[in-house]
Amino acid sequence: MSIQKNIISASPHVHSGKASKTVMYDVVIALIPAFLVSIYVFGVSALITTAVAVVSCLLFEYGIQKFIMKTKTTITDGSALITGILLAFNLPSSIPIWMIIVGSLVAIGVAKLSFGGLGFNIFNPAIVGRVFLLVSFPAQMTNWAVATPGDLSMADAVSGATPLAILKEGLLYGESMTEIAAKMPSVMDMFIGFTGGSLGEMSVLALLLGGVYLLIRKVITWHIPVAMLGSMALFAAAFWLYDPEMYANPIFHLVTGGAVLGAFFMATDMVTSPMTTKAMLVFAAMIGIITMVIRMFGVYPEGVSFGILIMNAFVPLLNKMMKPKRFGAKITAKFV
């Protein structure tokens, strides 16, 4: 009698006819609008930063797997490519090239391959690389280039503060929101992406286009983006209604920083996010709350990366606590 063997692979497990490779390249396609906006806003330096991050991630994955782990290389599955793009999207265009390479090594070598590779990593690799660079080189990681739309030259960029940094500094020196708002770019500029910041966090419009594409392709569901952005908006609204001269309004917090980038492209990572709908909602809502607590009361003006990393650690617990009832499980009914 023949015995049928069921082979269970590592995550990501997706209930669809798509292979993981197809899903990965769908994410790459979804990131193209934001990438084009970054080139338009920051010029050739955005292209160089992204290219260095992508090539470094691919080479580190190939080299570590082939010569250290001595396993089959997986650089064609798209995961290292996405890690490189997302890492670049979380960096300022003015960052030195050698720091991009170091961040890529941490993202691939430490956050991904040290756990066993795709499907085994606990934390989002790109965010680990970004946070490592932020903690190790805070001056370079907060040296934001001023947006110069249409200037594709390689001229030295002028440094400037992001809207979140302007908010944090203004409140630190006792300014009111009315005074701070006078120094801010318009909401439309922040929505389109004509502001300073990291490569991929400026244009909410471009990121939303990519997010809609992922939803249409059923690569992600609405639960994590809506729960994360919704919890951020509610948290910000509560404090803004309490004192509008001390706290920024919810719209400001949604169109600035890495809120939309994190909600659609990083918190939704199939490997490091929960499996069930209920767990997704709790996971994302807590990311939004942690983000707002750091933004309002923390040292750093931005908290999306920290929020996602913290909640990545809780994913196994959420999956265990909120797993669906097994098919065929006994249900005890009460009759009145």
C-alpha positions in Angstrom: 0.0 0.0 0.0 1.4 3.4 -1.0 1.6 6.1 1.5 0.9 9.7 0.4 3.2 12.2 2.0 2.1 15.7 2.6 4.9 18.2 2.4 4.3 21.4 4.4 6.6 24.3 3.5 7.3 27.4 5.4 5.1 30.5 5.2 3.9 32.5 3.4 0.8 30.4 2.9 -1.7 32.1 0.6 -5.2 30.7 -0.2 -5.1 31.4 -3.9 -3.8 30.0 -7.2 -0.8 32.3 -7.1 2.7 31.2 -6.4 4.7 33.2 -3.9 6.9 34.4 -6.7 3.9 35.9 -8.5 2.8 37.6 -5.3 6.3 39.1 -4.8 6.4 40.6 -8.3 2.9 42.0 -7.9 4.3 43.9 -4.9 7.2 45.2 -7.0 4.7 46.4 -9.6 2.7 48.2 -6.9 5.8 50.0 -5.7 6.6 51.5 -9.2 4.4 54.6 -8.9 6.1 55.7 -5.6 9.5 54.9 -7.1 8.8 57.1 -10.1 7.6 60.0 -7.8 10.8 59.6 -5.7 13.0 60.0 -8.8 10.9 63.1 -9.9 11.2 64.6 -6.5 14.8 63.7 -5.5 16.4 63.2 -8.9 19.2 60.7 -9.7 20.1 60.2 -6.0 16.8 58.3 -5.5 17.7 56.0 -8.4 21.2 55.4 -7.0 19.9 54.7 -3.5 17.4 52.2 -4.7 19.8 50.5 -7.1 22.4 50.1 -4.4 19.9 48.7 -1.9 18.5 46.2 -4.4 21.8 45.0 -5.7 23.3 44.7 -2.2 20.3 42.7 -1.0 20.5 40.3 -4.0 24.2 39.8 -3.7 24.1 39.3 0.1 21.3 36.7 -0.2 23.1 34.9 -3.0 26.5 34.9 -1.3 25.3 33.9 2.2 23.1 31.1 0.8 25.7 29.7 -1.6 29.0 30.1 0.4 27.9 30.2 4.1 24.6 28.3 4.4 25.4 26.1 1.3 21.8 25.9 0.3 19.8 26.6 -2.8 19.9 30.3 -3.7 16.5 32.0 -3.9 17.3 35.4 -5.3 14.8 34.9 -8.2 11.8 34.6 -5.9 11.4 38.4 -5.6 11.7 38.6 -1.8 15.2 40.0 -1.7 14.2 42.5 -4.5 11.3 43.7 -2.4 13.5 44.0 0.7 16.0 46.2 -1.2 13.2 48.5 -2.6 11.5 48.8 0.8 14.8 49.5 2.5 15.6 52.2 0.0 12.1 53.6 0.5 12.9 54.0 4.2 16.1 55.9 3.6 16.9 59.6 2.9 18.2 60.2 -0.6 21.4 61.8 0.8 22.5 58.7 2.8 26.1 57.5 2.0 26.3 54.4 -0.2 28.3 52.4 2.3 25.5 52.8 4.9 23.0 51.4 2.4 25.2 48.4 2.0 25.4 47.9 5.7 21.7 48.2 6.1 21.2 45.6 3.3 23.5 43.2 5.1 21.6 43.6 8.4 18.3 43.2 6.6 19.2 40.1 4.6 21.9 38.5 6.7 20.5 39.1 10.2 16.8 39.7 9.9 16.1 37.1 7.2 18.7 34.4 6.6 19.8 34.0 10.2 16.3 32.7 10.9 16.4 30.3 7.9 15.3 32.5 5.0 11.9 33.4 3.6 9.0 32.1 5.6 11.1 31.7 8.8 11.9 35.3 9.7 10.1 36.8 12.6 10.6 40.5 11.8 10.3 42.4 8.5 13.8 42.5 7.1 13.6 46.0 5.5 12.4 47.5 8.7 15.1 45.8 10.7 17.7 47.3 8.3 16.1 50.7 8.6 15.9 50.7 12.4 19.5 49.5 12.7 20.7 52.4 10.6 18.5 54.9 12.5 19.9 53.8 15.8 23.5 53.5 14.6 23.7 56.6 12.4 20.9 59.0 13.5 22.5 62.1 12.0 22.8 60.6 8.5 19.4 58.9 8.8 17.6 62.2 9.6 19.5 64.3 7.0 16.5 64.8 4.7 16.9 66.4 1.3 14.5 69.2 0.4 12.1 68.1 -2.4 13.0 69.6 -5.8 10.3 68.3 -8.2 11.5 68.0 -11.7 15.2 68.6 -10.9 16.9 65.3 -12.1 20.4 66.6 -11.7 23.0 65.2 -9.3 23.6 68.6 -7.6 24.1 68.6 -3.9 20.8 68.5 -2.1 19.8 71.0 0.5 18.8 69.5 3.8 15.5 70.3 5.4 13.1 68.9 8.1 10.2 66.7 7.4 6.7 67.8 8.5 6.8 65.4 11.5 10.2 66.8 12.5 8.8 70.4 12.2 5.9 69.4 14.4 8.1 67.8 17.0 10.5 70.7 17.1 7.8 73.3 17.2 6.0 71.6 20.2 9.3 71.2 21.9 9.8 75.0 21.8 6.3 75.7 23.0 4.8 76.8 19.7 1.1 76.4 19.0 -0.3 74.4 16.1 -1.3 77.6 14.4 2.3 78.8 14.4 3.6 75.4 13.4 1.1 75.1 10.5 2.5 78.3 9.0 5.8 76.5 8.5 4.3 73.3 7.1 3.8 72.4 3.4 0.2 72.2 2.3 -1.9 69.0 2.8 -2.0 68.7 -1.0 1.8 68.9 -1.3 2.1 66.2 1.4 -0.5 64.1 -0.4 1.1 64.3 -3.8 4.6 64.0 -2.4 6.4 67.3 -2.8 7.9 67.3 0.7 11.1 66.2 2.3 11.5 62.7 3.8 12.6 59.2 2.9 12.2 58.1 -0.7 9.0 56.1 -0.4 7.0 57.9 2.3 6.3 61.2 0.6 3.6 60.5 -2.0 0.4 59.2 -0.4 -1.2 59.3 -3.8 1.4 57.0 -5.4 1.3 54.6 -2.5 -2.5 54.4 -2.5 -2.4 53.6 -6.2 -0.1 50.7 -5.4 -2.2 49.7 -2.5 -5.3 49.6 -4.6 -3.5 47.4 -7.2 -2.5 44.9 -4.4 -6.2 44.8 -3.2 -7.5 44.2 -6.8 -4.9 41.5 -7.3 -5.9 40.0 -3.9 -2.3 40.1 -2.7 -3.5 41.8 0.5 -6.8 42.3 2.2 -8.2 45.6 3.5 -8.0 44.6 7.2 -4.5 45.6 8.1 -4.3 48.9 6.1 -7.8 50.1 7.3 -7.2 49.0 11.0 -3.8 50.6 11.2 -4.7 53.9 9.5 -8.1 53.9 11.3 -6.5 53.5 14.8 -4.0 56.2 14.0 -6.8 58.6 12.9 -9.0 57.8 16.0 -6.0 58.2 18.4 -5.0 61.5 16.8 -8.6 62.8 16.7 -9.1 62.2 20.4 -6.1 64.4 21.3 -6.8 66.9 18.6 -10.4 67.4 19.8 -9.1 67.8 23.3 -6.6 70.5 22.4 -6.3 71.5 18.7 -3.5 74.0 19.5 -1.3 71.2 21.1 -2.0 68.2 18.8 -2.1 67.9 15.0 -5.3 66.8 13.3 -5.8 63.2 12.0 -5.4 64.1 8.4 -1.9 65.5 9.0 -0.8 62.2 10.7 -2.2 60.1 7.8 -0.5 62.0 5.0 2.9 62.4 6.6 5.7 60.0 7.4 5.5 56.3 6.7 1.9 55.7 7.6 0.6 54.7 4.2 3.8 53.0 3.2 3.7 50.9 6.4 0.0 50.2 6.2 0.0 48.8 2.7 3.5 47.5 2.1 5.2 46.6 5.3 2.6 45.7 8.0 1.0 43.4 5.3 4.1 41.3 4.8 2.7 37.8 4.5 5.5 36.2 6.6 5.4 38.6 9.6 1.7 39.4 9.8 -1.1 37.3 11.4 -3.0 34.6 9.5 -6.6 35.3 10.7 -8.8 38.3 10.2 -9.4 39.0 13.9 -5.7 38.8 14.6 -4.9 41.1 11.6 -7.3 43.7 13.0 -5.7 43.6 16.5 -2.2 43.5 15.0 -2.8 46.5 12.8 -4.7 48.6 15.4 -1.9 48.2 17.9 0.7 49.3 15.3 -1.4 52.4 14.7 -1.6 53.1 18.5 2.2 52.5 19.1 3.0 54.7 16.1 0.9 57.6 17.5 2.3 57.2 21.0 5.8 57.5 19.7 4.9 60.4 17.4 3.2 62.4 20.2 5.2 61.5 23.3 8.5 59.8 22.1 11.9 61.1 21.2 11.6 60.2 17.5 9.1 62.1 15.3 8.1 58.9 13.5 7.1 55.5 15.0 5.8 53.3 12.1 8.9 51.1 11.9 9.0 50.6 15.7 5.3 49.9 15.8 5.6 47.2 13.1 8.6 45.6 14.7 7.1 45.4 18.1 3.9 43.8 16.8 5.9 41.4 14.6 7.1 39.9 17.8 3.4 39.3 18.9 2.3 37.6 15.7 2.9 34.0 17.0 0.9 34.8 20.1 -1.9 36.4 18.1 -2.1 33.4 15.8 -2.3 31.1 18.7 -4.9 33.1 20.6 -7.1 33.9 17.6 -6.9 30.8 15.5 -10.2 29.7 13.8 -12.2 26.7 15.2 -11.1 23.5 13.6 -13.4 22.0 11.0 -15.5 19.3 12.7 -14.8 20.6 16.3 -17.5 19.9 18.8 -19.8 22.9 19.5 -21.7 23.0 22.8 -25.1 24.5 22.1 -27.4 26.0 24.8 -31.1 25.5 24.4 -33.6 27.7 26.2 
